[in-house]
Amino acid sequence: MTEIRPAHDRDDAAATTADTTLKGAGVTAPRVVVAGGHSAGHIEPAMNFADALRRLEPTAEITALGTVRGLDTTLIPARGYPLELIPPAPLPRGLSRTLLQTPGRLRDSVLAAGAVLDRVRAEVVVGFGGYAAAPAYLAAHRRGLPIVVHEANARPGLANRLAARMTTHVFTAAPGVRLPHATAIGIPLRPAITGLDRPALRGAARQRFGLRPGGPVLLVTGGSQGARTINAAVSGAAAALRAADVQVLHITGRQHAVQVPDGDPAGPPYVVIPYVGEMQHAYAASDFAVCRSGAMTCAELAAVGLPPLPLRGGEQRLNAEPAVVAGGALVTDDAGLDPAWIEATLISVLTDPGRIAAMSARASAACAPDADVVLARHVLTAVAERRGLAS
C-alpha cells in the first residue's frame, strides 16, 4: 500500500552520516529522493524517471517529496511511490508581501525535507522543480548529498536556477537552456508514449472514445487543469467543425464544463470528457491537437508525431518553438484563439491530409525517447561515485 505522511521537523544538528558506511554495511539498494511537485508538468517527468530507475535497478528505494498543494497527493500515490509531505514554500518571482514571509516558510520546509532525507538515509536528491524542489536541494546541500537537476522548460524556474549553482549534474529538455553545467537529454516520458504506434492503435482508440473509424479527429486539451480559452474557442466553433466533417475529442479538465450545441446525430461526433488518464489512447485516435505549450505536452506530442497548435502565453511559448521552427506545429497567442480563428485558419489544415502527414513527420524530429533511462543512469552513477568517495 502506498504511504503518504507528513515529515516532522528535525534540527539540522541531528543529521546523520551513517550512510557513508554503506559499502562496509553491505547495503546495495540505491536510496533516492525525488522532488518535483504541484503540477503534472513537474510530477510526470519525476515519476517517469522513477519508473526507469526501477527498471534499471529493481532494488532502488525511491521516496517522493511533495506538498499538499497541487496534484502531488493524487498523481504520485497512483504511480506506487511513497510520498512524504513537507510544508510548501513557493518562491516568489518578484517583490511582494509573500517575499517577506518566504524565509520563515522556507526554513520550515528545509527542516522537514532534511528530516525525510535523514530518515530514508538518502544518497541522492533528484529535483524537477516545483514547491518541494528548493527545500530538498537546500537540505541535500547541507548534508553533502549529490543533487541531480532536471529542467523541463525552456526558461528555468527559480528552484532549478538555485540548484544549478550547487551541482554539476544538470540536465535539460532542450539545448540552449540557460543553466550552468546543463546537458540536454529531453524529458522523461512513459514507455507507453515513446513506444506508441499511432496507426496500429488508431482503430481501437477511436472505438474507445466513440469516434468514427475514418475522417480527421481534432484532439483538444488544456492539460491536467484544463484551459478556459481553449475550451471556449473550440466548443464555439463546433458547428463549423461539424460542417467540415471534423470529429473532436475534447478533454476539458476536471474543473471545467463545456456546453456543445447539439448537432445532427448522424454528423461527425464531438466527444466531451473531463479527463483521460492514459493519453496514448487519445493521441492514437487523433490527427491534430489544440493544446497549451507546456513542456510535457510538447514533448509527448513530439514523441508520438502528433502535430499541435500550442497556445502560447508567458514563458511557456518557448517550449513550442522547436516544433514550430521544424514546421511540425502552428502556434497562436492566447488572445488570438477564438472560434473565428479556428474557422478561418485551423479547419483548412485539419481537412488537408497531406499537410497533416508532413507536419506529423516534422513534429517527431525533436523527440528524445530515452531521456528517462539516460537520467536514471546518471543518477546511479552519482550514487556509485558517492559510495566510492565514502569508502
C-alpha positions as CSV (number, residue, x, y, z in Angstrom):
1,M,0.0,0.0,0.0
2,T,1.4,3.4,-0.9
3,E,2.2,5.6,2.1
4,I,1.6,9.3,2.4
5,R,2.7,11.0,5.6
6,P,3.9,14.4,6.7
7,A,7.5,14.9,7.5
8,H,8.3,16.1,11.1
9,D,10.8,18.9,11.7
10,R,14.2,17.9,12.9
11,D,17.1,20.0,13.9
12,D,20.0,20.1,11.4
13,A,22.4,19.1,14.1
14,A,20.7,15.7,14.2
15,A,21.6,15.0,10.6
16,T,23.3,11.5,10.4
17,T,26.3,10.4,8.3
18,A,25.5,6.7,8.8
19,D,25.0,6.2,5.1
20,T,28.7,6.9,4.5
21,T,29.4,3.4,5.6
22,L,27.1,1.8,3.0
23,K,29.7,-0.3,1.4
24,G,31.0,-1.7,4.6
25,A,27.5,-2.5,5.8
26,G,26.8,-4.4,2.6
27,V,23.9,-2.2,1.5
28,T,23.4,-2.2,-2.2
29,A,20.0,-0.7,-2.9
30,P,20.4,2.9,-4.0
31,R,18.2,5.3,-1.9
32,V,16.8,8.1,-4.0
33,V,14.6,11.0,-3.1
34,V,12.7,12.6,-5.9
35,A,11.4,16.2,-5.6
36,G,9.1,17.6,-8.2
37,G,5.5,18.6,-7.5
38,H,2.5,20.8,-7.7
39,S,1.7,20.4,-11.4
40,A,1.6,17.4,-13.7
41,G,4.4,19.1,-15.7
42,H,6.7,18.6,-12.7
43,I,5.3,15.3,-11.4
44,E,5.0,13.3,-14.6
45,P,8.7,13.5,-15.6
46,A,9.7,12.8,-12.0
47,M,7.6,9.6,-11.9
48,N,8.7,8.6,-15.4
49,F,12.3,8.9,-14.2
50,A,11.5,6.8,-11.1
51,D,9.9,4.1,-13.3
52,A,13.1,4.0,-15.4
53,L,15.3,3.8,-12.4
54,R,13.3,0.9,-11.1
55,R,13.6,-0.9,-14.4
56,L,17.4,-0.4,-14.3
57,E,17.8,-1.2,-10.6
58,P,14.7,-3.0,-9.2
59,T,16.0,-2.8,-5.7
60,A,16.1,1.0,-5.7
61,E,14.4,2.6,-2.7
62,I,12.6,5.7,-4.1
63,T,10.8,8.3,-2.0
64,A,8.9,11.2,-3.4
65,L,8.9,14.6,-1.7
66,G,5.8,16.7,-2.1
67,T,3.3,19.1,-0.6
68,V,-0.5,19.2,0.0
69,R,-0.8,21.9,-2.7
70,G,-1.4,20.8,-6.3
71,L,-1.6,17.3,-7.6
72,D,1.1,15.6,-5.5
73,T,-1.3,13.6,-3.3
74,T,-3.3,12.5,-6.4
75,L,-0.7,11.6,-9.0
76,I,2.3,10.3,-7.0
77,P,0.5,7.6,-5.0
78,A,-1.2,6.4,-8.2
79,R,2.2,5.6,-9.5
80,G,3.0,3.4,-6.5
81,Y,5.7,5.5,-4.7
82,P,5.8,6.5,-1.1
83,L,5.1,10.2,-0.7
84,E,6.5,12.4,2.2
85,L,4.8,15.7,2.7
86,I,6.6,18.9,3.6
87,P,5.3,22.5,4.1
88,P,5.0,24.3,0.8
89,A,7.5,27.1,0.3
90,P,6.8,28.7,-3.1
91,L,9.5,31.1,-4.2
92,P,8.0,34.4,-5.4
93,R,9.2,35.7,-8.8
94,G,9.2,39.4,-7.7
95,L,8.8,41.9,-4.9
96,S,5.6,41.2,-2.9
97,R,4.3,40.7,0.6
98,T,4.8,37.0,0.0
99,L,8.6,37.6,-0.3
100,L,8.6,38.8,3.4
101,Q,7.1,35.6,4.5
102,T,9.4,33.4,2.4
103,P,12.4,33.0,4.7
104,G,10.4,31.5,7.6
105,R,8.4,29.2,5.4
106,L,11.5,28.1,3.5
107,R,13.3,27.3,6.8
108,D,10.4,25.2,8.0
109,S,10.3,23.4,4.7
110,V,14.0,22.8,4.5
111,L,14.0,21.3,8.1
112,A,11.1,19.0,7.1
113,A,12.9,17.9,3.9
114,G,16.1,17.3,5.8
115,A,14.2,15.1,8.3
116,V,13.0,12.9,5.4
117,L,16.5,12.7,3.9
118,D,17.8,11.5,7.2
119,R,15.0,9.0,7.9
120,V,15.3,7.3,4.5
121,R,19.1,7.7,4.5
122,A,19.0,9.3,1.1
123,E,22.1,9.0,-1.2
124,V,21.0,11.5,-3.8
125,V,18.2,14.0,-4.4
126,V,16.8,14.3,-7.9
127,G,14.7,17.5,-8.5
128,F,12.4,18.5,-11.2
129,G,11.2,21.9,-9.9
130,G,8.0,22.8,-8.1
131,Y,7.3,23.6,-4.5
132,A,9.2,20.7,-2.9
133,A,12.3,21.1,-5.0
134,A,14.1,24.1,-3.4
135,P,13.8,22.8,0.2
136,A,15.0,19.4,-1.0
137,Y,18.0,21.0,-2.8
138,L,19.0,23.1,0.3
139,A,18.6,20.2,2.7
140,A,20.7,17.9,0.4
141,H,23.4,20.6,0.0
142,R,23.7,21.0,3.8
143,R,24.3,17.2,4.1
144,G,26.7,17.0,1.2
145,L,24.4,14.8,-0.8
146,P,24.6,14.7,-4.6
147,I,22.0,16.8,-6.3
148,V,20.7,16.0,-9.8
149,V,18.5,18.6,-11.5
150,H,16.2,18.2,-14.5
151,E,14.6,21.3,-16.1
152,A,11.8,20.6,-18.5
153,N,11.0,24.2,-19.5
154,A,12.9,26.3,-22.0
155,R,13.1,29.0,-19.3
156,P,14.2,27.5,-15.9
157,G,12.3,28.1,-12.7
158,L,13.9,29.7,-9.7
159,A,14.3,26.5,-7.7
160,N,16.3,24.9,-10.5
161,R,18.4,28.0,-11.1
162,L,19.3,27.9,-7.5
163,A,20.2,24.2,-7.6
164,A,22.3,24.5,-10.7
165,R,24.8,26.6,-8.6
166,M,25.1,23.7,-6.1
167,T,25.8,20.8,-8.6
168,T,27.3,19.9,-11.9
169,H,24.6,17.2,-12.5
170,V,22.2,19.5,-14.5
171,F,20.0,18.2,-17.3
172,T,17.5,19.9,-19.6
173,A,14.8,19.1,-22.1
174,A,16.4,21.1,-24.9
175,P,19.7,22.7,-25.9
176,G,20.1,26.4,-25.2
177,V,18.5,26.4,-21.7
178,R,20.4,28.9,-19.6
179,L,21.7,26.9,-16.6
180,P,25.2,26.2,-15.6
181,H,26.6,22.7,-16.4
182,A,23.5,21.9,-18.5
183,T,23.3,18.9,-20.7
184,A,20.2,18.5,-23.0
185,I,18.7,15.0,-22.8
186,G,14.9,15.5,-23.4
187,I,12.1,14.9,-21.0
188,P,11.5,11.6,-19.3
189,L,8.3,10.1,-20.8
190,R,6.3,6.9,-20.3
191,P,7.2,4.0,-22.5
192,A,3.5,3.9,-23.4
193,I,4.1,7.2,-25.1
194,T,7.6,6.8,-26.6
195,G,6.7,3.3,-27.9
196,L,3.2,4.3,-29.3
197,D,2.4,3.1,-32.8
198,R,-0.4,5.5,-33.6
199,P,-1.6,3.9,-36.9
200,A,-1.7,0.4,-35.3
201,L,-3.8,1.6,-32.3
202,R,-5.9,4.1,-34.1
203,G,-9.0,1.9,-34.8
204,A,-9.2,0.6,-31.2
205,A,-8.6,4.1,-29.8
206,R,-11.3,5.7,-31.8
207,Q,-13.8,3.0,-30.9
208,R,-12.8,3.6,-27.2
209,F,-14.0,7.2,-27.4
210,G,-17.0,6.7,-29.7
211,L,-15.4,8.2,-32.8
212,R,-15.7,7.2,-36.4
213,P,-13.0,4.9,-37.9
214,G,-12.3,7.4,-40.7
215,G,-12.0,11.1,-41.1
216,P,-9.9,13.7,-39.3
217,V,-10.0,13.9,-35.5
218,L,-9.0,17.0,-33.5
219,L,-7.8,16.5,-30.0
220,V,-8.4,19.4,-27.6
221,T,-6.7,19.5,-24.2
222,G,-5.6,22.1,-21.8
223,G,-3.5,19.7,-19.7
224,S,-4.4,18.3,-16.3
225,Q,-6.0,21.5,-15.2
226,G,-7.8,22.4,-18.4
227,A,-7.7,25.8,-20.2
228,R,-10.7,28.1,-20.4
229,T,-9.6,29.9,-23.6
230,I,-9.1,26.6,-25.5
231,N,-12.4,25.2,-24.2
232,A,-14.4,28.3,-25.3
233,A,-12.7,28.7,-28.7
234,V,-13.1,25.1,-29.9
235,S,-16.6,24.5,-28.5
236,G,-17.7,27.8,-30.0
237,A,-16.5,26.5,-33.4
238,A,-18.4,23.2,-33.1
239,A,-20.8,23.9,-35.9
240,A,-18.1,24.8,-38.3
241,L,-16.0,21.8,-37.4
242,R,-19.0,19.5,-37.9
243,A,-19.7,21.2,-41.3
244,A,-16.1,20.4,-42.3
245,D,-16.6,16.7,-41.2
246,V,-14.0,17.1,-38.5
247,Q,-14.5,14.9,-35.4
248,V,-13.5,16.3,-32.0
249,L,-12.2,14.6,-28.8
250,H,-12.4,17.4,-26.3
251,I,-10.7,16.8,-22.9
252,T,-12.0,19.7,-20.8
253,G,-10.2,19.3,-17.5
254,R,-12.0,18.2,-14.3
255,Q,-12.8,21.7,-13.1
256,H,-14.3,22.9,-16.4
257,A,-17.6,22.2,-18.1
258,V,-18.2,22.7,-21.8
259,Q,-21.6,23.0,-23.4
260,V,-21.5,22.0,-27.1
261,P,-24.5,22.9,-29.2
262,D,-26.5,19.9,-30.4
263,G,-25.8,18.8,-33.9
264,D,-27.1,16.3,-36.4
265,P,-26.9,12.8,-34.7
266,A,-25.7,11.4,-38.0
267,G,-22.9,14.0,-38.2
268,P,-19.3,13.8,-37.0
269,P,-19.1,13.2,-33.2
270,Y,-18.0,15.9,-30.8
271,V,-16.9,13.9,-27.7
272,V,-16.5,15.8,-24.4
273,I,-14.8,14.1,-21.5
274,P,-13.3,15.7,-18.3
275,Y,-10.1,13.7,-18.1
276,V,-8.0,10.9,-19.7
277,G,-5.5,9.0,-17.6
278,E,-3.8,7.1,-20.4
279,M,-3.2,9.8,-23.0
280,Q,-1.7,7.4,-25.5
281,H,-5.2,6.3,-26.5
282,A,-6.2,10.0,-27.1
283,Y,-3.1,10.6,-29.1
284,A,-3.6,7.4,-31.2
285,A,-7.2,8.4,-32.0
286,S,-6.2,11.9,-33.2
287,D,-4.7,13.6,-36.2
288,F,-4.0,17.1,-34.7
289,A,-4.0,18.7,-31.3
290,V,-5.0,22.0,-29.8
291,C,-3.2,22.4,-26.5
292,R,-1.2,24.5,-24.2
293,S,2.5,24.8,-24.9
294,G,3.6,23.1,-21.6
295,A,6.9,21.3,-21.8
296,M,5.4,17.9,-21.0
297,T,2.7,18.3,-23.6
298,C,5.1,19.4,-26.3
299,A,7.4,16.5,-25.5
300,E,4.7,13.9,-25.7
301,L,3.3,15.2,-28.9
302,A,6.8,15.2,-30.5
303,A,7.3,11.6,-29.3
304,V,4.1,10.4,-30.9
305,G,4.3,12.6,-34.0
306,L,1.1,14.4,-33.5
307,P,1.1,17.9,-34.9
308,P,0.0,20.5,-32.4
309,L,-1.4,24.0,-32.3
310,P,0.1,25.1,-28.9
311,L,-1.5,28.0,-27.2
312,R,1.4,30.3,-26.2
313,G,1.4,32.5,-23.2
314,G,4.1,33.8,-20.9
315,E,7.2,31.7,-20.7
316,Q,5.5,28.5,-22.0
317,R,5.7,29.9,-25.5
318,L,9.4,28.9,-25.6
319,N,8.6,25.2,-25.2
320,A,6.8,25.2,-28.6
321,E,9.5,26.9,-30.6
322,P,11.5,23.8,-31.7
323,A,8.4,22.2,-33.2
324,V,7.3,25.5,-34.9
325,V,10.7,26.1,-36.4
326,A,10.8,22.5,-37.7
327,G,7.4,23.0,-39.4
328,G,5.7,20.5,-37.2
329,A,3.4,22.9,-35.3
330,L,1.3,26.0,-35.6
331,V,1.2,28.5,-32.7
332,T,-1.1,31.3,-31.6
333,D,-1.3,33.7,-28.7
334,D,-3.9,33.2,-26.0
335,A,-5.7,36.3,-27.0
336,G,-5.8,35.3,-30.7
337,L,-7.5,31.9,-30.2
338,D,-11.3,32.2,-30.7
339,P,-14.0,30.4,-32.8
340,A,-13.4,32.7,-35.8
341,W,-9.6,31.9,-35.9
342,I,-10.4,28.2,-35.8
343,E,-12.9,28.6,-38.7
344,A,-10.6,30.8,-40.8
345,T,-7.3,29.1,-40.2
346,L,-7.3,25.7,-38.5
347,I,-10.1,23.9,-40.4
348,S,-8.2,24.2,-43.7
349,V,-5.3,22.4,-42.1
350,L,-7.4,19.7,-40.5
351,T,-9.0,18.9,-43.8
352,D,-5.7,18.6,-45.7
353,P,-4.3,15.1,-45.1
354,G,-1.1,15.8,-47.0
355,R,-0.2,18.8,-44.8
356,I,-1.0,16.9,-41.6
357,A,1.2,14.0,-42.7
358,A,4.1,16.3,-43.4
359,M,3.7,18.2,-40.1
360,S,3.5,14.8,-38.3
361,A,6.8,13.8,-39.7
362,R,8.4,17.1,-38.7
363,A,6.8,17.1,-35.3
364,S,8.6,13.9,-34.4
365,A,12.0,15.2,-35.3
366,A,12.5,16.8,-31.8
367,C,11.7,13.6,-29.9
368,A,14.2,12.2,-27.3
369,P,12.6,8.9,-26.4
370,D,15.2,7.6,-24.0
371,A,15.6,10.6,-21.6
372,D,14.1,8.6,-18.7
373,V,16.8,5.9,-19.0
374,V,19.6,8.4,-19.6
375,L,18.7,10.4,-16.5
376,A,18.4,7.2,-14.4
377,R,21.8,6.1,-15.5
378,H,23.3,9.4,-14.5
379,V,21.7,9.2,-11.0
380,L,23.0,5.6,-10.5
381,T,26.4,6.9,-11.5
382,A,26.2,9.7,-8.9
383,V,25.3,7.2,-6.2
384,A,28.2,4.9,-7.2
385,E,30.6,7.9,-7.2
386,R,29.5,9.0,-3.7
387,R,29.9,5.4,-2.4
388,G,33.3,5.3,-3.8
389,L,34.3,8.5,-2.2
390,A,32.8,7.4,1.1
391,S,34.6,4.1,1.1
